[in-house]
Amino acid sequence: MSLPLANPSVERDLLARGIESDCTYFEMGAQLEQLEGATVAWMPGLTRSPAAAVVHRVDPEAIASGGAGWIASAEAAMANVGAALCRIYLDGRHKLADDMLRNAGYAARDELIFVDALPESSINLTLCPVATDADWAEKLSFHKAAGGTPDGHGNGPADWVELERRKCSAGMEAFLARLDGEVVGAVGAIWCDKFVRTKNLVVHPDHRGRGIAQAMLGGITALGRRRGTPEQCVVAVKGEKGELLYRRLQMPMIGYQVEWSKPIAGGAR
């Protein structure tokens, strides 16, 4: 570990940059609309997938002062772009805003933010860039076989891969992980201020428990080290497998953000 996390100002700076890395991801390849104290980011044609639309960069005071009217305007904006799940991100817990969202029927989940510089794994894993049409077709086949998506929401494999493809056109990089020639995992990377943000890590169910996820993380760190950006930022939903993995790897947690979500009467576009 190379980060002086005993320094509170360093931790605050890392947390701010970790949250900003998610904002960067949400806005890659997306259309944006401004609300009072917030931004709506959505991927046209894909908003039937929860991953493709979000309300973020939220000032909690806008919720506190706007109350039910602000929440209604956020839901209307999301429904207008075709979203059926309204996802609202806050950078922490804010009592008034939290109470209003909870009373409006929203459920919260904490997303924990970790930063570290992991060593390379001893597993002979290769991260192969997803670049050609054939690569993307192979990635789609992998996600169909792996089942589920890494954000924990109900996204179809075809929509998920199209979303990632558009984000890669806007600066993200996607990789397939190969072990002995077989695709065993997938992962993405965004090159941010002073660290690489690892996104959308998936291991095929048949290969879990073999250190594949750790090897992919180590591979991204190694790539970042060659590019002069060795620190890696990852985010995990509290209580889920990602958190257990990052804690087992002794990655320091620098803070968290909160996703509030609620089904709404939206229609896919």
N, C-alpha and C positions, 0 to 999 in steps of 0.2 A: 504494500500500500504506500503510495507516494504523496497522498494529500494530507496536509496538516489540519486535520479536522478538529483538533483541540481548540482551534481559533474560531470563535463564534462568527466573526465577520466572514471568514472563509466559508463556513457552513451556510450562512445566509445567501452568500453570492452563488454558491453551488446550487442551492435550492431554487433560487430565482432562475438560474440558467436551465436547470432541469425542467421546471414548469414551462419555460419559454421553448424548450425543445419540443414539448408536446404541442404548443401553439403553432410552431413551425410545421410540424407534421400535419396538423389539422388543416392548415392553409395551403399546403402543397397541392397544386393542381385544382384548387377549389375556387368557387365563387364566394364572395364575401358580401355581407349586408350588415350595416351598423344598426344596433339597437341602442337605447339609452343605457350607457354604461356597459356595453357588451358587443361582441361580434358573433354573427352567425356564419359558419363556414359549411359549405355543402358541395358535393360532387354531382353535377347535373347528370340525370339519367340513372343514378345509383342509389338514390335516397330511400329506396325500399330496404336497403341494408342499414342497420343502425350505425355502422362504422362510418357512413358517408355523410353524416350531418351532425353538427354539434353547436351549442351555444357556449362560447368561451371568452377569455379575456374579460371576465365579469367583475365589475365593481360591486361588492356585496351591498354597499350603501345604496346603489340603484334599486336593488330588490327591497331593502329595508324601507326606503322612502316611497317606492312605487307600489309595494305590496301586491295585492291580487291583480291589479292592473298591469304591473310589469310582467308578472308570470303569464298572464293571458296574452300579452303582446309577444312574449317569447314563444309560446305555444302556437300562436297564429303564424308567426314567421316560419317556424319549423313545418307546420302543416302546409303552408303555402308552397314550400319547396318539395313537398311530397313525403316528408318524414312521418313515420308512425310511432316513433319513440323520441320523445324530447329529452335530450341529454344536456345538462347544464353543469359546467365545471366551475368550481370555486377553488381558490388557492389555499384553503384551510377551512377551519370551522369558524362560523360567524353566527352568533346566537340568533339574532333577529332574522337574518336571511334564512338560516337553517329552519327555524320554527315556521316561517311562512311557506317554505318549500314542502316541509313535512305535512303541514296542514292542508296543502294543496294536493296531497297524494303522492308526492315524490319519495323514492327510496334512495338512500345514500350508500355509497361504497367508497372506502378509503383506498387511494392508490399510493402505495409507498414508493419512494424514490431512493435509489441506491447509486452510489458512485464508487468506483474502484479501478485499479489497473491490474487485471488478472493475468497470471502467467499462462503460457500456452499449455495445452493438454498433451499428454503422452499418446493419446489416441491419434492414429494416422487418418485424420479427417481432412477433407479438402473442401474449402468454400469456393464454389464456382459461380461467377457472376451470371445473372439472368439478363441476357441482352437481346438474343434473337427471337424470332417468332417461335422457333422450335423450343427454345429455352422456356418461354412463357407457356407453351403447350405442355411441356413436361411439368412445370410448376403447377398448372391446373390439375393435371393427373395426380400429382402428389397430394394436393389439398383435398381432392375428392376421396382419395384413399385414406388420408389421415383423419378426416372428419373434424367438424368444429372449426372455430377460428380463435386466434389467441386473445382477442379482446373480451371473450366471454359472452358476446351477444350473438344473436342468430343471423349470421351472414352466410349466404350461399357461396360455394366455392368459386363459381364463375364471376360473381359480383366482387368477391374479395380480391381475386387475381386482377380483375380490371381496375379496381381501385388502386392496388399497389402499382400496377403498370403506369397509371396516370401520375402517381406520385413519383415514380422513378423518372418519368419524363420531366418532372419539376425539380429533380435533384437528389432524391433518395436512391440508394443502391439496394438491390435484392440479390440474395445468394441462395443456391441450393447446396446443401451439405451432402457430400458423397463419402461413403465408407465402403471400401472394396468395390467401387464402381456403382454401388446402389445409392439412390437418393434416400436419405434417412431423416432429413430435416430441412427447414427453410428459415431464413432470418433476413432482416433488413437493417440498414444503417443510414443514419443521417449525420453529416459532419457539421457539428455546431461549434460554438465558441469554446475552445479549449478542451472539448471532449467529443467523443463519438456517442451518439444516442442509438442504442440498439433497440430495434422495433420488431414486433411480430414474429417472435421466436416460436417455432413449432417443431416438435419431434414426432415422428411417426409412432403410433402406439406400439407397433411390433418391436421397436428399438428403444423404448423407454427403460430407464434403470441401468443403462450402460455407459453413462457419462457423456452422452451425445450433446446435451444442452450445454454442459460445462465446456466441452470442446469447441462448440460454436462460439460461445462467449470469448474463450481464449483466442480463437481465430480472428474475431473482430478486433480484439485488443491488439493482437500482433499486427493486423493491417493498419490500425491506428498508429501504432508505434512507428511503423515504417513511414507514415505520413506526418509524423511529428505530433500526434494527438493520442497519447497512450491511455488517458483516462476514459472510462466507459460509464455511461449512465443508462440504467435500466429502471423500469417501473413495473410493479406487481400489485395486483389486487390483494388487499389484506385478507389473510386466511386461505389463500389459494396456493397452488403448487409453485408458482413463481416466487412467492415470498419464502417458502420453505427452501427452495434452491438457493436463493441469494443469501439467506441467512446461513445455510450450511457452508456456503463458500466464504462466509465471514466478510461479505461486502457491507461497508458501513451504510446505514440508512441516514439520509440527511434531512428527511422531512416527508411531507405527503401533500396530496391534493385530494379533492372530493368530487366525485361524479354523482350528481343527482339525476335520476331518470324516472320517466313516467310514460306509459303508452298514451298516445293522443289519437284523435281522429284525423289522421293524415292520409294522403293517397299517393302512391308511387307515381313518379314522372319519368 
